[in-house]
């Protein structure tokens, strides 16, 4: 049985994927795993970039924003997973790392922020 936190995360991923598809992104994978790394959503952008999207969802307005919860440790884990994905599929073109932040207001109401190029390997 899933926890409330997991159910909120699943809902946020559904909203994020619907948003990306409305924006012209082509869906490839959801919750792709490599060891301890999980890539929430993998898409191809309208410009043809392979995009790894980290989705952060919250249901309260207190504390850090969803995007602020993606720290360096989380970034490194996402990059590790992305490199494994690239290797597994012999991908040889441009990539990007995005964050989508979802703020739930009610069961049917939410706001969404899309941070393109949110981080990059080696930027630290």
Residue pairs with C-beta under 8 A, 6 or more apart in sequence:
2 10
8 57
8 58
8 59
8 104
9 55
9 57
11 57
11 104
12 55
12 56
12 57
12 100
12 102
12 104
12 110
13 30
13 31
13 40
13 41
13 55
13 57
15 57
15 102
15 110
15 112
16 40
16 41
16 53
16 55
16 100
16 102
16 112
17 27
17 30
17 41
19 100
19 112
19 114
20 27
20 41
20 43
20 53
20 100
21 27
23 46
23 114
24 45
24 46
25 43
25 44
25 45
25 46
25 51
26 43
26 44
27 41
27 43
28 42
28 43
28 44
28 50
29 39
29 41
29 42
29 85
30 40
30 41
30 42
31 38
31 39
31 40
32 38
32 39
32 42
32 81
32 85
33 39
33 81
34 80
34 81
34 84
34 85
35 80
35 84
36 77
37 77
37 78
37 80
37 81
37 84
38 81
39 52
39 53
39 54
39 78
39 81
39 82
39 85
40 53
40 54
40 55
41 52
41 53
41 55
41 100
42 50
42 51
42 52
42 53
42 85
43 50
43 51
43 53
44 50
44 51
45 51
45 96
48 93
48 94
49 93
49 94
49 95
49 96
50 86
50 91
50 93
50 94
50 95
50 96
51 95
51 96
51 97
51 98
52 78
52 81
52 82
52 85
52 95
52 96
52 97
52 98
53 98
53 99
53 100
54 70
54 74
54 78
54 97
54 98
54 99
54 100
54 118
55 99
55 100
55 102
56 66
56 67
56 69
56 70
56 99
56 100
56 101
56 102
57 66
57 101
57 102
57 103
57 104
58 65
58 66
58 102
58 103
58 104
59 104
61 103
65 101
65 103
66 99
66 101
66 102
66 103
66 113
67 99
67 101
67 113
67 115
67 118
70 78
70 99
70 118
70 119
72 124
75 97
75 119
78 97
79 97
79 121
82 95
82 97
85 91
86 95
96 116
96 117
97 117
97 118
97 119
97 120
98 114
98 115
98 116
98 117
98 118
99 114
99 115
99 118
99 119
100 112
100 113
100 114
100 115
101 112
101 113
101 115
102 110
102 111
102 112
103 110
103 111
103 112
104 110
105 111
